[in-house]
Amino acid sequence: MKVYLDTIGCRLNQSEIEQFARQFRSAGHEIVDSAGKADVVVVNTCTVTSQAASDSRQKIRQAARAGKAEILVTGCWSTLEPQAALALPGVRRLVPNDDKDHLVSGYLNLPEERFDLEPLAREPLPGLHLRTRAFLKVQDGCDNHCTYCITRIARGAGRSVPVSQVIAEVQAAQEGGVNEVVLSGVHLGSWGSDFPKPVHLYHLIEAILKETDVPRLRLSSLEPWDLHEEFFGLWENPRMCRHLHLPLQSGSAATLQRMARKTTPESFSRLVELARRAAPEMAITTDLIAGFPGETGPEFEEGLRFVEQMQFAGGHVFAYSERPGTPAVRLPNAVPYAERRERGARLREAIARSNLAFRKNQLGKEVTVLWESTDSTGPQGWRLHGLTDHYLKVRAYSPERLWNRFDRVRLTELTEDGLLGVIQE
C-alpha cells in the first residue's frame, strides 16, 4: 500500500507524521510524495488559529481532488470539529488526538506490540517534507490555562515520553543519517513533571547529550516559566543549538495577567539575560498576540516598547482571533479587528528591525551550516539553502550539489530573510 502524509501547523505535528511514516514502513508499506500516488492519505490538522483551521480543511480538499485515495484525518482541528471533518470529501476515518498514537496500528488492524520492536532507522519523508532534521515528540498535552489557547482543550493533559524511548528515537534518527534532532511538545518544558518521581527537561537533554553523539540538538517552543538558571548550563556543550523560542505573547503586565500567562515582563527579561549570558550569540525568538481583549492603547505601547528592548532575533505575530471554547471569548472590551491588524503590523515591524540587527551582527563571521535543500544551478554552481545552529537561513553556491552535511561558511551579505555566504575550504 502507498501512503501519503501531510500536516499543518507546529513541529509537534511534524514529529507525529514522521512517527506515522516509520510505523507504516515497518509494516511493509511505502511512503510516497503526493496524494495522487497514494492509496491512503493521512492529514494531521491544526486549529491554533482560524487560518490554521482553514488551511487544514484546504489540505483535505486538495487530497480529495488529487485522486481516489482514502483519507484519514487527525489532529487538533478534526478533534474539535469532528462532524465538519467527516463531512469533507474523501474522508473515511477520523482519529481524535487522544487516540493518535494508535492511528497506524488501528488502521492496519495490527497489535500495538508490532511497533514496540527496535525502531527502524529514520528515513526522510519524500517530497515537500524532505528534511535533514528529525522532529521527536517527547511530550504531549498541556496543563496550563492560557485564556486564549484552544490547544490545551484539543490535546488534553500533559504527558511525557520516557527517557529510554527518547534515546532510542534519537539513535534511530542518527542511524537514518539525521544530523539534527528537534525535541518537540505542546508544553515541552513540562516534560517529566507527570512521572511518579518528577524530573525536569534538563535531565532529558543531559541524558541525550551523554548517551548519543547527535551533532545538533534543538529545542522547540519553551514556556518561560519552566526554565531555571541551571538549565542554561546545558549550552556549555557546543552540540546545543543557540536558539530558544520563548513565547512572550505580550509585553504588557496587565495583558499577560488577562491571558493567564505565568510570567511578567520583568521575569521574562531576566530569563533572556540568563540565556544570553550562557551563550552570547543565543538567538531568542518569540510569539506575540496583537489586540487581545481589553488591550488598551497605553498597554499596547508598553508592550511594543518591551518587545523593542528584548531585541528578538525573530518571531511570529498574530492578530487575536476568537476561538470558541476558550475563556478569552468571554472577556469584555474586544479590540476592533482593524485595530488588531494595525497593532500586529507595528509589532511585525519591530521584530523585523531586531531580526535585521541580529543578522547584520553575523556579517563577516564564520558559522557552521547544515545544508537542507538545493533549488537551482547556474554559472556560480548549485544554489544551496541551509540553517545555522541559531536558526538563520543561509544561502551559498557550490560546484557540488550538497545536502545534509555541515560546512563552515563565511557570511558576506544580507538577503531578504537571511544571509549569503561563501563556503570555506
RODO-2510 file (C-alpha; in nm, 4 decimals, decimal comma):
residues 425
     n   res          X          Y          Z
     1     m     0,0000     0,0000     0,0000
     2     k     0,1160     0,3539    -0,0799
     3     v     0,0736     0,6195     0,1898
     4     y     0,0972     0,9988     0,1687
     5     l     0,1368     1,2006     0,4900
     6     d     0,0627     1,5720     0,5194
     7     t     0,0480     1,8159     0,8088
     8     i    -0,0427     2,1689     0,9117
     9     g     0,0980     2,3688     1,1994
    10     c     0,3566     2,3058     1,4643
    11     r     0,6720     2,0993     1,4928
    12     l     0,4825     1,8557     1,7106
    13     n     0,2561     1,7730     1,4150
    14     q     0,5670     1,7257     1,2005
    15     s     0,7148     1,4853     1,4545
    16     e     0,3901     1,2870     1,4568
    17     i     0,3798     1,2310     1,0804
    18     e     0,7429     1,1184     1,0942
    19     q     0,6384     0,8607     1,3529
    20     f     0,3448     0,7508     1,1343
    21     a     0,5885     0,7082     0,8448
    22     r     0,8163     0,4806     1,0451
    23     q     0,5251     0,2665     1,1585
    24     f     0,3784     0,2310     0,8092
    25     r     0,7237     0,1412     0,6746
    26     s     0,7848    -0,1146     0,9463
    27     a     0,4574    -0,2826     0,8427
    28     g     0,5830    -0,3050     0,4839
    29     h     0,4096    -0,0066     0,3237
    30     e     0,5574     0,2655     0,1016
    31     i     0,5578     0,6387     0,1771
    32     v     0,5020     0,8472    -0,1386
    33     d     0,5482     1,2156    -0,2142
    34     s     0,1989     1,3156    -0,3292
    35     a    -0,1659     1,2391    -0,2645
    36     g    -0,2144     1,1445    -0,6293
    37     k     0,0165     0,8435    -0,5920
    38     a    -0,1361     0,7200    -0,2667
    39     d    -0,3875     0,4567    -0,1668
    40     v    -0,4357     0,6296     0,1680
    41     v    -0,3699     0,9884     0,2768
    42     v    -0,3235     1,0964     0,6389
    43     v    -0,3728     1,4678     0,7164
    44     n    -0,2617     1,5921     1,0584
    45     t    -0,4687     1,9067     1,1197
    46     c    -0,4194     2,2203     1,3312
    47     t    -0,6503     2,4765     1,4888
    48     v    -0,4158     2,7100     1,6778
    49     t    -0,5573     2,9974     1,4677
    50     s    -0,8577     3,0367     1,2410
    51     q    -0,6206     3,0385     0,9438
    52     a    -0,4665     2,7071     1,0548
    53     a    -0,8138     2,5525     1,0719
    54     s    -0,8897     2,6862     0,7226
    55     d    -0,5580     2,5520     0,5903
    56     s    -0,6420     2,2114     0,7391
    57     r    -0,9698     2,1953     0,5513
    58     q    -0,7935     2,3047     0,2327
    59     k    -0,5306     2,0286     0,2664
    60     i    -0,8062     1,7686     0,2928
    61     r    -0,9894     1,9066    -0,0127
    62     q    -0,6630     1,9103    -0,2109
    63     a    -0,6006     1,5463    -0,1228
    64     a    -0,9542     1,4552    -0,2329
    65     r    -0,9074     1,6326    -0,5673
    66     a    -0,5705     1,4653    -0,6281
    67     g    -0,7021     1,1126    -0,6580
    68     k    -0,9178     0,8351    -0,5186
    69     a    -0,7187     0,7702    -0,2026
    70     e    -0,8915     0,7028     0,1247
    71     i    -0,8367     0,9998     0,3584
    72     l    -0,7710     0,9709     0,7318
    73     v    -0,7792     1,2907     0,9361
    74     t    -0,6385     1,3525     1,2809
    75     g    -0,5031     1,6446     1,4816
    76     c    -0,6454     1,9382     1,6723
    77     w    -0,8966     2,0802     1,4208
    78     s    -1,0577     1,7463     1,3408
    79     t    -1,0662     1,6559     1,7111
    80     l    -1,2582     1,9735     1,7968
    81     e    -1,4821     1,9694     1,4879
    82     p    -1,5277     1,6006     1,4022
    83     q    -1,8570     1,6368     1,2139
    84     a    -1,7162     1,9105     0,9905
    85     a    -1,4076     1,6975     0,9201
    86     l    -1,6081     1,3837     0,8375
    87     a    -1,8292     1,5857     0,6017
    88     l    -1,5331     1,6792     0,3786
    89     p    -1,4894     1,4867     0,0512
    90     g    -1,2863     1,1677     0,0680
    91     v    -1,2676     1,1485     0,4472
    92     r    -1,3302     0,7913     0,5561
    93     r    -1,1955     0,7896     0,9079
    94     l    -1,1220     1,0361     1,1887
    95     v    -0,8726     0,9628     1,4661
    96     p    -0,9019     1,2045     1,7613
    97     n    -0,5910     1,3298     1,9385
    98     d    -0,6335     1,1009     2,2374
    99     d    -0,6056     0,8008     2,0033
   100     k    -0,3492     0,9482     1,7637
   101     d    -0,0589     0,7397     1,8944
   102     h    -0,2527     0,4307     1,7814
   103     l    -0,3524     0,5650     1,4377
   104     v    -0,1341     0,3308     1,2344
   105     s    -0,1927     0,0169     1,4407
   106     g    -0,5680     0,0841     1,4420
   107     y    -0,5873     0,1465     1,0683
   108     l    -0,3791    -0,1595     0,9822
   109     n    -0,5517    -0,3694     1,2482
   110     l    -0,2181    -0,4725     1,3963
   111     p    -0,1353    -0,5179     1,7660
   112     e     0,0414    -0,2217     1,9259
   113     e     0,3284    -0,4528     2,0202
   114     r     0,4059    -0,4802     1,6479
   115     f     0,5633    -0,1340     1,6714
   116     d     0,7446    -0,1801     2,0029
   117     l     1,0355    -0,3581     1,8388
   118     e     1,3769    -0,1999     1,7766
   119     p     1,2953     0,1216     1,5875
   120     l     1,3808     0,1398     1,2200
   121     a     1,6383     0,3923     1,1113
   122     r     1,4558     0,7121     1,0212
   123     e     1,4212     0,7919     0,6535
   124     p     1,3456     1,1475     0,5384
   125     l     0,9871     1,1926     0,4255
   126     p     0,9720     1,2362     0,0471
   127     g     0,8530     1,5439    -0,1377
   128     l     0,7884     1,8696     0,0438
   129     h     0,8583     1,7089     0,3813
   130     l     1,2152     1,6015     0,2950
   131     r     1,4227     1,7164     0,5924
   132     t     1,7703     1,6838     0,7382
   133     r     1,6230     1,7241     1,0874
   134     a     1,4209     1,4737     1,2880
   135     f     1,1342     1,6141     1,4937
   136     l     1,0802     1,3980     1,8017
   137     k     0,7656     1,4250     2,0094
   138     v     0,8812     1,3847     2,3684
   139     q     0,5749     1,5415     2,5331
   140     d     0,2084     1,5961     2,4510
   141     g    -0,0816     1,7793     2,6120
   142     c    -0,0791     2,0834     2,8385
   143     d    -0,1847     2,1688     3,1934
   144     n    -0,1622     2,5458     3,1532
   145     h    -0,4772     2,7566     3,1305
   146     c    -0,3837     3,0435     2,8981
   147     t    -0,7188     3,2067     2,8299
   148     y    -0,6748     3,2353     2,4510
   149     c    -0,5484     2,8839     2,3796
   150     i    -0,7559     2,6070     2,2231
   151     t    -0,4646     2,3625     2,2048
   152     r    -0,4949     2,2532     2,5688
   153     i    -0,8555     2,1530     2,5022
   154     a    -0,7637     1,9700     2,1820
   155     r    -0,4559     1,7908     2,3167
   156     g    -0,5597     1,7036     2,6741
   157     a    -0,3486     1,6750     2,9886
   158     g     0,0306     1,6798     2,9785
   159     r     0,2152     1,3507     2,9382
   160     s     0,5811     1,2705     2,8813
   161     v     0,7757     1,0107     2,6814
   162     p     1,0211     0,8087     2,8957
   163     v     1,3933     0,8821     2,8646
   164     s     1,4775     0,5366     2,7286
   165     q     1,2246     0,5732     2,4464
   166     v     1,3543     0,9188     2,3532
   167     i     1,7137     0,7915     2,3476
   168     a     1,6090     0,5057     2,1171
   169     e     1,4362     0,7561     1,8849
   170     v     1,7458     0,9787     1,8731
   171     q     1,9667     0,6797     1,7934
   172     a     1,7259     0,5689     1,5188
   173     a     1,7380     0,9203     1,3752
   174     q     2,1164     0,9073     1,3652
   175     e     2,1128     0,5654     1,2000
   176     g     1,8933     0,7195     0,9321
   177     g     2,1564     0,9864     0,8671
   178     v     1,9907     1,2735     1,0540
   179     n     2,2316     1,5428     1,1741
   180     e     1,9927     1,7474     1,3853
   181     v     1,7252     1,6384     1,6315
   182     v     1,4487     1,8756     1,7403
   183     l     1,2695     1,7969     2,0663
   184     s     0,9053     1,8999     2,0467
   185     g     0,5940     1,9018     2,2621
   186     v     0,2795     2,1019     2,3291
   187     h     0,4306     2,2087     2,6614
   188     l     0,7871     2,0855     2,6161
   189     g     0,9197     2,2485     2,9326
   190     s     0,6855     2,0393     3,1473
   191     w     0,8500     1,7154     3,0297
   192     g     0,8944     1,4792     3,3255
   193     s     0,6571     1,6591     3,5623
   194     d     0,3950     1,3817     3,5255
   195     f     0,6316     1,0969     3,6186
   196     p     0,5809     0,9243     3,9576
   197     k     0,9131     1,0804     4,0559
   198     p     0,9054     1,4142     3,8682
   199     v     1,2135     1,5289     3,6786
   200     h     1,2939     1,8303     3,4615
   201     l     1,3553     1,8663     3,0883
   202     y     1,7149     1,9431     3,1875
   203     h     1,7625     1,5763     3,2792
   204     l     1,6310     1,4501     2,9446
   205     i     1,8649     1,6782     2,7494
   206     e     2,1556     1,5819     2,9730
   207     a     2,0858     1,2136     2,9010
   208     i     2,0657     1,2706     2,5234
   209     l     2,3957     1,4577     2,5213
   210     k     2,5603     1,1857     2,7312
   211     e     2,4182     0,8753     2,5623
   212     t     2,4180     0,9837     2,1970
   213     d     2,6503     1,1809     1,9731
   214     v     2,3873     1,3539     1,7587
   215     p     2,5704     1,6576     1,6130
   216     r     2,2935     1,9092     1,6826
   217     l     2,0172     1,9168     1,9409
   218     r     1,7497     2,1847     1,9049
   219     l     1,4538     2,2652     2,1294
   220     s     1,1141     2,3750     2,0079
   221     s     0,8985     2,6276     2,1927
   222     l     0,9535     2,6583     2,5698
   223     e     0,7318     2,8438     2,8133
   224     p     0,9457     3,0944     3,0057
   225     w     0,8236     2,9869     3,3500
   226     d     0,9592     2,6331     3,3020
   227     l     1,3259     2,7350     3,2941
   228     h     1,5809     2,7978     3,5702
   229     e     1,9380     2,9210     3,5825
   230     e     2,0885     2,5706     3,5925
   231     f     1,9100     2,4872     3,2664
   232     f     2,1269     2,7281     3,0680
   233     g     2,4406     2,5423     3,1755
   234     l     2,3490     2,2887     2,9054
   235     w     2,4852     2,5315     2,6451
   236     e     2,8368     2,4598     2,7637
   237     n     2,8001     2,1693     2,5202
   238     p     2,8535     2,3009     2,1633
   239     r     2,6037     2,0477     2,0255
   240     m     2,3187     2,2521     2,1763
   241     c     2,1755     2,4870     1,9138
   242     r     2,1995     2,8507     2,0182
   243     h     1,8319     2,9151     1,9609
   244     l     1,5463     2,9450     2,2084
   245     h     1,1860     3,0084     2,1146
   246     l     1,0237     3,1692     2,4194
   247     p     0,6610     3,2748     2,3624
   248     l     0,6010     3,6124     2,5253
   249     q     0,2535     3,6873     2,3772
   250     s     0,2513     4,0401     2,5233
   251     g     0,4991     4,2825     2,6765
   252     s     0,2282     4,4385     2,8937
   253     a     0,1969     4,3083     3,2500
   254     a    -0,1790     4,3737     3,2590
   255     t    -0,2392     4,1946     2,9300
   256     l    -0,0291     3,8960     3,0411
   257     q    -0,2457     3,8743     3,3520
   258     r    -0,5658     3,8609     3,1448
   259     m    -0,4039     3,5926     2,9301
   260     a    -0,3276     3,3915     3,2485
   261     r     0,0364     3,3707     3,1447
   262     k     0,2587     3,2713     3,4369
   263     t     0,5222     3,5317     3,3622
   264     t     0,5798     3,9064     3,3775
   265     p     0,7894     4,1371     3,1603
   266     e     1,0446     4,1585     3,4424
   267     s     1,0840     3,7813     3,4850
   268     f     1,0931     3,7301     3,1081
   269     s     1,3673     3,9911     3,0763
   270     r     1,5739     3,8186     3,3469
   271     l     1,5349     3,4877     3,1663
   272     v     1,6578     3,6345     2,8375
   273     e     1,9548     3,7858     3,0191
   274     l     2,0467     3,4440     3,1639
   275     a     2,0193     3,2799     2,8222
   276     r     2,2389     3,5385     2,6521
   277     r     2,4925     3,5206     2,9322
   278     a     2,5162     3,1420     2,8866
   279     a     2,5516     3,1704     2,5071
   280     p     2,6366     3,5279     2,3984
   281     e     2,5034     3,4759     2,0430
   282     m     2,1866     3,2978     2,1527
   283     a     1,9018     3,3707     1,9109
   284     i     1,5837     3,4378     2,1073
   285     t     1,2619     3,4194     1,9057
   286     t     0,9066     3,4625     2,0292
   287     d     0,5309     3,4656     1,9660
   288     l     0,3119     3,7744     2,0104
   289     i    -0,0635     3,8347     2,0066
   290     a    -0,1903     4,1763     1,8969
   291     g    -0,5233     4,3143     2,0114
   292     f    -0,6070     4,0760     2,2938
   293     p    -0,9420     4,1626     2,4601
   294     g    -0,9074     4,4603     2,6917
   295     e    -0,5701     4,5678     2,5487
   296     t    -0,5788     4,9477     2,5729
   297     g    -0,3699     5,1821     2,3631
   298     p    -0,1266     5,2512     2,6517
   299     e    -0,0934     4,8768     2,7223
   300     f    -0,0093     4,8109     2,3601
   301     e     0,2537     5,0883     2,3568
   302     e     0,4024     4,9481     2,6787
   303     g     0,4193     4,6037     2,5208
   304     l     0,5712     4,7380     2,1995
   305     r     0,8478     4,9152     2,3921
   306     f     0,9265     4,5936     2,5778
   307     v     0,9445     4,3950     2,2523
   308     e     1,1878     4,6541     2,1142
   309     q     1,4028     4,6267     2,4277
   310     m     1,4246     4,2471     2,4013
   311     q     1,5836     4,2637     2,0541
   312     f     1,4373     3,9332     1,9387
   313     a     1,6119     3,7502     1,6542
   314     g     1,2713     3,6770     1,5038
   315     g     0,9156     3,5934     1,5905
   316     h     0,5568     3,5264     1,4896
   317     v     0,2883     3,7906     1,5366
   318     f    -0,0804     3,7014     1,5336
   319     a    -0,3815     3,9302     1,5427
   320     y    -0,6007     3,7915     1,8198
   321     s    -0,8750     3,5649     1,6856
   322     e    -1,1672     3,4390     1,8923
   323     r    -1,1567     3,0638     1,9462
   324     p    -1,4879     2,9176     2,0696
   325     g    -1,4452     2,7273     2,3932
   326     t    -1,1684     2,9479     2,5331
   327     p    -1,2191     3,1832     2,8309
   328     a    -1,0915     3,4809     2,6305
   329     v    -1,4065     3,4938     2,4158
   330     r    -1,5988     3,5976     2,7281
   331     l    -1,3652     3,8827     2,8178
   332     p    -1,5053     4,2363     2,7775
   333     n    -1,3713     4,5248     2,5678
   334     a    -1,2886     4,3445     2,2462
   335     v    -1,0392     4,5335     2,0297
   336     p    -1,1802     4,6210     1,6835
   337     y    -1,0362     4,3929     1,4165
   338     a    -0,8871     4,6817     1,2177
   339     e    -0,7012     4,7919     1,5318
   340     r    -0,5736     4,4389     1,5906
   341     r    -0,4310     4,4327     1,2382
   342     e    -0,2667     4,7739     1,2793
   343     r    -0,1080     4,6749     1,6096
   344     g     0,0059     4,3461     1,4592
   345     a     0,1735     4,5342     1,1745
   346     r     0,3636     4,7540     1,4203
   347     l     0,4811     4,4515     1,6181
   348     r     0,5980     4,2834     1,2966
   349     e     0,7935     4,5966     1,2059
   350     a     0,9643     4,5886     1,5462
   351     i     1,0508     4,2187     1,5064
   352     a     1,1787     4,2838     1,1519
   353     r     1,4108     4,5597     1,2796
   354     s     1,5598     4,3453     1,5548
   355     n     1,5913     4,0492     1,3170
   356     l     1,7825     4,2691     1,0735
   357     a     2,0130     4,3864     1,3537
   358     f     2,0776     4,0256     1,4576
   359     r     2,1635     3,9251     1,1006
   360     k     2,3868     4,2291     1,0471
   361     n     2,5798     4,1306     1,3574
   362     q     2,6665     3,7995     1,1887
   363     l     2,8250     3,9564     0,8799
   364     g     3,1912     3,8623     0,8400
   365     k     3,1668     3,5695     1,0813
   366     e     3,2260     3,2028     1,0090
   367     v     2,9403     2,9736     1,1072
   368     t     2,8516     2,6082     1,0624
   369     v     2,5647     2,5477     0,8214
   370     l     2,3627     2,2298     0,7730
   371     w     2,2531     2,2191     0,4079
   372     e     1,8840     2,1378     0,3689
   373     s     1,7992     2,1916     0,0027
   374     t     1,9162     2,2907    -0,3457
   375     d     1,6805     2,4802    -0,5738
   376     s     1,8758     2,5777    -0,8858
   377     t     2,2053     2,5728    -1,0707
   378     g     2,3839     2,8317    -1,2854
   379     p     2,7216     2,9904    -1,3613
   380     q     2,8014     3,0110    -0,9878
   381     g     2,7135     2,6458    -0,9299
   382     w     2,4383     2,4893    -0,7227
   383     r     2,2407     2,7272    -0,5010
   384     l     2,2256     2,5750    -0,1539
   385     h     1,9996     2,6588     0,1394
   386     g     2,0750     2,5711     0,5000
   387     l     2,0493     2,6708     0,8634
   388     t     2,2969     2,7816     1,1265
   389     d     2,2566     2,6484     1,4778
   390     h     2,0912     2,9783     1,5735
   391     y     1,8290     2,9201     1,3043
   392     l     1,9499     3,1724     1,0497
   393     k     1,8789     3,0932     0,6866
   394     v     2,1972     3,0850     0,4779
   395     r     2,2362     3,0668     0,1017
   396     a     2,5597     2,9781    -0,0770
   397     y     2,6842     2,8415    -0,4082
   398     s     2,8843     2,5249    -0,4650
   399     p     3,0117     2,3263    -0,7651
   400     e     2,8630     2,0214    -0,5874
   401     r     2,5023     1,9557    -0,5003
   402     l     2,5346     1,9324    -0,1221
   403     w     2,2674     1,8062     0,1143
   404     n     2,2570     1,7003     0,4798
   405     r     2,6146     1,7884     0,5564
   406     f     2,7888     2,0568     0,7602
   407     d     3,0175     2,3210     0,6135
   408     r     3,1944     2,6228     0,7546
   409     v     3,0588     2,9320     0,5802
   410     r     3,1734     3,2935     0,5950
   411     l     2,8716     3,5243     0,5943
   412     t     2,9151     3,8057     0,3447
   413     e     2,5817     3,9698     0,2550
   414     l     2,2275     4,0135     0,3769
   415     t     1,9414     3,8575     0,1842
   416     e     1,5715     3,9322     0,2202
   417     d     1,5240     3,6853     0,5033
   418     g     1,8712     3,5509     0,5789
   419     l     2,2336     3,5767     0,4719
   420     l     2,4547     3,4936     0,1760
   421     g     2,7788     3,3124     0,2470
   422     v     3,0912     3,1610     0,0976
   423     i     3,1825     2,8016     0,1783
   424     q     3,5282     2,7813     0,3327
   425     e     3,7744     2,5143     0,2266
***
